Amino acid sequence: MPIIKDPHLFNEQSLFVDLEGVLDCRLYLKIEGFNFAGSIKLKPAREMVERAEREGLIGPGSILVESSSGNLGVALSMIAASKGYRFVCVIDPRCNPATRQLMESLGAQVDLVTEPDPVDGFLGARLNHVQDLCASDERYIWLNQYTNPGNWGAHYRWTAPGISNQFPELDVLFVGAGTTGTLMGCARYFREHRPDVRIVAVDAAGSVSFGGQPAVRLIPGLGMSVRPPQLDESLIDDVVMVEELDTVRACHRLAAAGFMLGGSTGTVVHGAMSWLTDHGAQDLTAVAISPDMGRPYLDTIYNPDWVHDHFGAAALASAGLTGAPDRRSDPVPEPQHPAPVPVADYVGTAALGNFLK
Ligand SMILES: Cc1ncc(COP(=O)(O)O)c(C=O)c1O
C-alpha cells in the first residue's frame, strides 16, 4: 500500500469492474471514485494547479477561484488545503448542501450567487462573479476548467493510458461528456496511439453539446447548456444521448448488485448498453468510465421520493424500487435541503459563450 503525505497523491487508477454478471452485455467499468476527493475531477484539478505553479501563474499568496457546484470544487478545495492556497468556489443554489459543507470543511470560501443572470442563467451569474473577483484583486487566479488544457491534458496523461495498458484488445471506449475534458483527453490519446479504438461520447438528453435542444436536466455531471469550448467532434466516432429516467434505472440496476455509483455512471452505462445492442457488438471489448460513487446521490437518484416526484410512480417500479410506494405512506420528515432545482441553464447564448473562450 502507498504511504502518502498529500491527499492528492493517492488515486486508485487501476480498478475495473467486469459488469457481465450484472448487465446482459460485456462491459468493463473503470472506477474513478476512490480517492480523497471522491471523483475523477481530482485529476484535472491537480493538473491545472500544478501547471499553473510550473508556469509561475500561482505562488504563495495566490487565491484560486473556480465556478463549480460539484466534484471539481471539492477536488480543488482539497488540493488548496494541502498546498496552502486560499480557494474561493463560486456556487449557485443547485449545489447540494453536503457538497457545500464538504468544501467549507476543507477550508474553501464558498460564494453563493442567488440570482441567475437574466440572459445566461446561473452559469452566467457564477462566471460574472468569478470575473468580478479577478478584476478586484490580482491575487485571484481563475483556473477555468472550460478552456484550461490541463483539464483534457490530465486524462491524456493518466486516464487513457491506464485504460490502454489494461486492455490491449480494447475495441470501444464510452466516455461521458460534461466539460468534455475526459472525452477529449481520452480521444486524443487513442487517436494518436491506437486509432483503431472507437470513442463513443455519452451525453444527457437536454444537453446542447452535440447540437441537441436544451431542456431541463436534474442530474449533475454530464451535459452543458453551451457548446463546450474544448470539444472537437472530429476526434470521436459516435454520440449516444441518454434520458434521465434511463440513468436512474441504470444506477439502481448497478446498486442492486452492490455497485453504488454516481449518476453520470448510470448515464454512461445505459449509453454503452444501448450502443452495444444497436451495433450487435456484444463480442467487442468495451470499457466505460465511472466518474464518481453513489453516496452523494442519496438524496436524489437513490431517494424513492425524489424519483417518484420527478419521474412518476411508474418510474419507481421500473427502477426496481419495489417497496418504495409503501415507504411513501410513512410520515415524511420535513426536507432538510432546498428542493432540487434543474442543473442546466436552459439556453446557451452567444454572450455566455464569450465567457468560456
Ligand atoms: C460526476 C461527474 N461525471 C462526469 C463529469 C464530466 O466530466 P468532464 O467535465 O471531464 O466532461 C463530471 C464533471 O464534473 C462529474 O462531476
PDBQT file of the ligand as one rigid body, heavy atoms in Angstrom, charges set to zero:
ROOT
HETATM    1  C1  LIG A 401     -19.915  13.046 -11.741  1.00  0.00    +0.000 C 
HETATM    2  C2  LIG A 401     -19.325  13.605 -12.994  1.00  0.00    +0.000 A 
HETATM    3  N1  LIG A 401     -19.425  12.901 -14.116  1.00  0.00    +0.000 NA
HETATM    4  C3  LIG A 401     -18.948  13.368 -15.278  1.00  0.00    +0.000 A 
HETATM    5  C4  LIG A 401     -18.327  14.582 -15.363  1.00  0.00    +0.000 A 
HETATM    6  C5  LIG A 401     -17.883  15.095 -16.709  1.00  0.00    +0.000 C 
HETATM    7  O1  LIG A 401     -16.522  15.161 -16.865  1.00  0.00    +0.000 OA
HETATM    8  P1  LIG A 401     -15.900  16.191 -17.883  1.00  0.00    +0.000 P 
HETATM    9  O2  LIG A 401     -16.098  17.549 -17.308  1.00  0.00    +0.000 OA
HETATM   10  O3  LIG A 401     -14.460  15.798 -17.967  1.00  0.00    +0.000 OA
HETATM   11  O4  LIG A 401     -16.593  16.051 -19.195  1.00  0.00    +0.000 OA
HETATM   12  C6  LIG A 401     -18.216  15.350 -14.212  1.00  0.00    +0.000 A 
HETATM   13  C7  LIG A 401     -17.613  16.667 -14.266  1.00  0.00    +0.000 C 
HETATM   14  O5  LIG A 401     -17.659  17.422 -13.318  1.00  0.00    +0.000 OA
HETATM   15  C8  LIG A 401     -18.714  14.841 -12.994  1.00  0.00    +0.000 A 
HETATM   16  O6  LIG A 401     -18.640  15.555 -11.858  1.00  0.00    +0.000 OA
ENDROOT
TORSDOF 0
